[in-house]
């Protein structure tokens, strides 16, 4: 049964081979001070590098301090879900005054955000989580030995996300397969939920068929644009 719900997603998706061409125009909307977050690579200006898988609280707080001290206008995450998750965490905590306690407030107790939020945007280079168009943020706290997900409100959703399937061409086979399994896992989480909703179930079945079909092609032909685009769009 489909119960009452409100669907509201503010993320602008720019998809395709030439999608990066729109970056300059999108950035102009927010200002001149951009904080780049990424997991690796060669980005070297106003940087917040080496964001790891399942980003840590310590790393996020360093990014928060960097964003606050430089009064950045936008946080631009370049990478996969973990980089975008960390960017949302930085967005939500840069102007909070709680230090490490902010993890307990925002991730454990899930209190409302009362401080200023910095806009986030993303350039996706890896498929998997869907973090490029939602408010989810997974952060680890090593001191408490816990990992928590916070579903932030729309203020922390990426304002825009650039998705070019060609950016995944050089991803290793292992990472690509891992991302595909991540997509399937998230779909199955919803499919095997306790809610009896056949409309959603049928949509998920179609998405799973599409992912499996495209995955077989993408694994054997890494530069097959159609297969990679279907996987990324899923």
Rosetta blueprint (number, residue, H / E / L):
1 X L
2 X L
3 X L
4 X L
5 X L
6 X L
7 X L
8 X L
9 X L
10 X L
11 X L
12 X E
13 X E
14 X E
15 X E
16 X L
17 X L
18 X L
19 X H
20 X H
21 X H
22 X H
23 X H
24 X H
25 X H
26 X H
27 X H
28 X H
29 X L
30 X L
31 X L
32 X L
33 X L
34 X E
35 X E
36 X E
37 X E
38 X E
39 X L
40 X L
41 X L
42 X L
43 X L
44 X L
45 X L
46 X L
47 X E
48 X E
49 X L
50 X L
51 X L
52 X L
53 X L
54 X L
55 X L
56 X E
57 X H
58 X H
59 X H
60 X H
61 X H
62 X H
63 X H
64 X H
65 X H
66 X H
67 X H
68 X H
69 X H
70 X L
71 X L
72 X L
73 X L
74 X E
75 X E
76 X E
77 X E
78 X E
79 X E
80 X L
81 X H
82 X H
83 X H
84 X H
85 X H
86 X H
87 X H
88 X H
89 X H
90 X H
91 X H
92 X H
93 X H
94 X L
95 X L
96 X L
97 X L
98 X L
99 X L
100 X L
101 X H
102 X H
103 X H
104 X H
105 X H
106 X H
107 X H
108 X H
109 X L
110 X L
111 X L
112 X L
113 X L
114 X L
115 X L
116 X L
117 X L
118 X L
119 X E
120 X E
121 X E
122 X E
123 X E
124 X E
125 X L
126 X L
127 X L
128 X L
129 X L
130 X L
131 X H
132 X H
133 X H
134 X L
135 X L
136 X E
137 X E
138 X E
139 X E
140 X E
141 X E
142 X L
143 X L
144 X L
145 X L
146 X E
147 X E
148 X E
149 X E
150 X E
151 X E
152 X L
153 X L
154 X H
155 X H
156 X H
157 X L
158 X E
159 X E
160 X E
161 X E
162 X E
163 X E
164 X L
165 X H
166 X H
167 X H
168 X H
169 X L
170 X L
171 X L
172 X L
173 X H
174 X H
175 X H
176 X H
177 X H
178 X H
179 X H
180 X H
181 X H
182 X H
183 X H
184 X H
185 X H
186 X H
187 X H
188 X H
189 X H
190 X H
191 X H
192 X L
193 X L
194 X L
195 X L
196 X L
197 X L
198 X H
199 X H
200 X H
201 X H
202 X H
203 X H
204 X H
205 X H
206 X H
207 X H
208 X H
209 X H
210 X H
211 X H
212 X H
213 X H
214 X H
215 X H
216 X H
217 X H
218 X H
219 X H
220 X H
221 X L
222 X L
223 X L
224 X L
225 X H
226 X H
227 X H
228 X H
229 X H
230 X H
231 X H
232 X H
233 X H
234 X L
